[in-house]
Amino acid sequence: MYKGEIESILDADQQAGELPVIDCHCLQACISHLKYHKASGYDGITNEHIIYGGNNLLVHLCLLFNSLIKHCFVPADFCFGIIVPLLKSKHGDASQIDMYRGITLSSCVSKLFERVLVEIHGEALDSDVLQYGFKKNYSTSHAVFSFGESVRYLTSRGIQVYCVSLDASNAFDRVIHSGLFVKLAKRGIPLPFIKMLKYWYSHLQCAVLWKSVLGNIFNITRGVRQGVSYRHFCFQYISSSYIWMN
């Protein structure tokens, strides 16, 4: 259902607006937020390579990123991740699969590009004011306070209050890609950004690395990429859709 809907939205788009341009100042600002001593992806490029790459690398990255935005395309290395299983507790039973959690190692250049996309589209990615999760200057205490005050206000006026809870465990890993794109489009997110994500997510692949042995490559058909800068925005839009229903 969602797949056909997002195809129709993107095919019907006749906008000829100007595409955002990434300059060296914007890119340098994003690079300044990169953290040191982070694991590299399959390509072996680390954040330190980018941070100390100099002005020549900065210019070439600008040319590359602007070209990717123009053509709504990303290289295959941007789509590939290595899943490394980590033991949750050394005191547990290491033979049980539930004792492991997987972390995905992605290209550091792709993560920088994602950070740049958030930088240039940040204003359009604002979520509902009643969404408190994964937002700067907000916490669970704000959500608890709003909930408590709402209940107190209604019950003091003799109004019955019904509460429904939603289990969002593993929510990031269960997101339907086409459904996410439809929700982003309906909220007015720039379509070039959605087209970029659509191409990206339709080519996602991973392989499990276990004891220095890389397993078979498989396709990723659901979920939001681990460690990406816009991951929390995606969760906000999925959860905020329940607020907008009212």
N, C-alpha and C positions, 0 to 999 in steps of 0.2 A: 504494500500500500504506500508506504513512505517513499520507496524507491521511485515509483512512477510519479509521485507528487513532486519530488525534488527535481526530477528530470524535466517536468513540465515548467516548473518555476525558472530553472536555468535556461531552458530553450526559449522561453517567452521573453527573456530579458533582452531588451534592445538598447540598454543604456550605453552611451558613448562617453561617459564621464572620464575625467582624467584619472589615471592610476596614480597612487601615491608613489613618491620618489624617495628612495633611501639615500641620504647623503652621508658623508664621512663623519659629521658631527653626531648624527643619530646613531650610527653604527658604533662609534667610539663610546657613546654613553651606555649602550647595551653591553659592550665588551667590559666596561668598568665594573659591571655587576657580576661578571663571571667569577666563580669560586676556584681556588687553587686545589691541587691534589685530588681532583676528581678522576674517576676511571674513564678511559677512552672508549669509543665504540670499536666496531670491527676494523675501521680504517686506521686505528692507532693514533689518531690525532687527539691531543689533549687540549685543555683550555690554555695551558701555558704556551703552546705553539701559537695560539691566536693572540694572547695577551702580549707576547714579546715578538710578534711577527713583523712589527714596524709598519710604516706608512704604505709601503708598496703592497703588502698583504691587505691592508685596509681598503685601498682603491680597488683591488681585484675582487674582494668580497662584495663591495658595493655594486660593481658591475654584474657580478654573479646574481646577487639577490634581486636586483632590479629586473634582470632578465627572467628570473623565475616567476616574479610577480606578473610580468607582462604576458608570459605564456601559460600561467597557471600550471606550472610543471615543477617537479622536484626530482633530483637524481635518485637512482636506485639505492645508493648508500644511505640516503636520508630515510628510506623506508624499511631498512633492515635493522633488527635489534637482536642482541644476544641475551637470553634469559639465564641468569645464574641463580640456582637454588641455594638459599642460605638457611642453615639450621636455626630454628627459633631459640632453642635452649639446649645446651650441651648435656643437661641432665635428663633430657627426654629420650624417647625411643627413636633413634636415627633411622630405623627401618620403616617408620610410618610416614606416609606422604604428607599428612596434616602437620607434621613437625617442621615443614619447610615453607618458606615464603620466597617467591621469585622476584628478583630485581632485573630490570631490563637495561642493558647498556646500549645507548644509542650514540650516533655520531655527534660530537661536540659542535661541529659546524651546523648541523641541523637544529640543535638546541638554540644556538645563537640566532639562527634564522627565525625560529619560533618566537624568541624574545623580541626580535625586531618587528614581527607581525603584530604582536601585542602592543608594542610601542606606538605603531602608526594607526592601529585600529582601536586603541584603548578606550576612547570616548564612546564608541559604539557598543562596547562590550559590558556596559553597566547593567547590573541586574536590578531586580525589584528591591525597594527600600525595606521590605519585610524579609528579605533573604539575608541571613546573618552568617552563614557558613562560608569560610574561605574568603573573607573580605577584610581589608585593612581597617583597623580601629574597631572591629566588631568581634564579639566572642559569644560563647554559649550563655554567658550571664545576661547579655542583652535579650537573647531569645527567651530565656526563662522569665525575665522581668516582664516582657511584653505579653507572654502567655498568662502569667499570674495576674497581671493587671486587667487583662481582657476578661478572664474568668471572674475576677472579683467584681468588675463593673457590671457584668451581665447577671450574676447571681444576686447581687444586691438589689436588682430590679425585678427579681422573681422570674427571670428567664432561665429555662433549662439549657445547660451547656453539654454538648456532646463532643468527645475528643476521639480522634482517629490517629493512630500512629502508623508510620510507614517504615518497614525494615529496609534500610538503604545499605546493608552490608554488601561489600564487593560491588558497589554501585558503579564505580569507574570501569570495572571489567565487563559490565553487562549492557553498556550503552549501545543501542542500535544506531549505527552510523547514519543511515538515511533519515531516521527520525530526528536525530540531532540537527542535521542540516536543514530540515524543514522548519524546526523550531527557530533556528538562527535566522533563516530567511524571513519568517513571519514577524520577527522582532526588528527587522530593518537592518540587519548586519550586512555590510557591503558584499554584494554577490561575488566580486573577484576573490575575496577572502574565502567564501564558501566553496567556490570552484577549486581553489587551491587545496582546501582541506579534503574535498571530495576526491580529487585525483590522488592525493597523498594517502588517504585511508583506504582507497580501493587497491592500493599496491603494497600494503603493509605485510611484512614477512618477519618471522622470528626463527631462531634455532636455540636449543638448550645446550649450554656448556656445562659438562660434568666431568670433573677430574681431567681437565685439559683436552677433553674429547668433545668436538662439536657435532651435535646430532643433525638429523634431517631438517631441512627448511620447510616450514609450513606457513600457510596464510593466516592472517588475523582478520576476522570478519566482524568482531564486536569489541567494544571497549575503547577507552581513551588512552592514548599512548602515555606510558609511565614517565614521569619526570619532565613533561613539557610545560612551558610557561602558561599556556592557556587552559591547562587541565581543569583548574578550579572554575574557570569561566563556564566550561561545558557542564560541570556539575550544577552550577548555579542556574543555568538556563533550563536544565532538565527539572530541577526541583521547583524553580520559580513558576513553571508552567501550571502547577497545581494552584498557585496563588492567583495567576491570571485567569484561571477558569471561573473565579468568582467575580 
